[in-house]
Amino acid sequence: MTAAPNPLLGVWTLVRWDITYGDGRPPTYPYGPDATGLIMYTHDGAMSACINRAGRPPLSSASVR
């Protein structure tokens, strides 16, 4: 028996991140209205996401340390 292919596998680009409230308040944007990001789902069950504000300056060093 073969498992059905998972349509979520792969890398996805963030389109929008907002918090919508059910009480009529306007939505809020934790990373600004033009946030950027990626989310990745792998065949072995791993998931990774990266989200940031648009226009974020580069890190001050090429090293992650």
C-alpha positions in Angstrom: 0.0 0.0 0.0 1.4 3.4 -1.0 0.7 6.6 1.0 -0.9 9.4 -0.8 1.5 12.3 -1.7 1.4 15.1 0.8 0.6 18.4 -0.9 2.3 20.4 1.8 5.8 19.1 1.1 8.3 21.6 -0.2 9.1 25.3 0.5 6.5 27.9 0.7 6.8 31.7 0.6 5.0 33.8 3.2 2.1 35.8 1.6 0.8 37.5 4.7 1.0 37.3 8.5 -1.7 39.0 10.5 -3.7 38.4 13.7 -7.4 38.7 13.0 -9.7 39.3 15.9 -13.3 38.2 16.2 -14.5 41.3 18.0 -14.2 43.7 15.0 -10.8 45.2 15.8 -8.7 45.7 12.7 -6.0 43.0 12.2 -2.5 43.5 13.6 0.8 42.7 11.8 3.5 41.3 14.2 6.2 41.7 11.6 4.7 44.6 9.7 2.3 44.5 6.8 5.0 43.5 4.3 6.7 40.7 6.3 8.8 38.2 4.4 9.5 34.5 5.1 9.7 30.9 4.1 8.4 27.6 5.6 9.6 24.2 4.6 8.1 20.8 5.1 10.2 17.7 4.4 9.2 14.1 3.5 10.6 12.9 6.8 8.3 15.1 8.9 10.7 18.0 9.6 9.5 21.6 9.4 11.4 24.9 9.5 10.2 28.5 9.2 11.9 31.9 9.0 10.0 35.1 9.2 11.2 38.7 9.4 10.3 42.3 8.8 10.8 43.5 5.2 13.9 45.7 4.8 15.7 44.2 7.8 19.4 45.1 7.6 21.9 42.3 7.1 23.6 40.8 10.1 26.6 42.7 11.3 28.9 39.7 10.7 29.0 36.8 8.2 29.4 34.4 11.1 26.3 33.2 13.0 28.4 33.4 16.2 
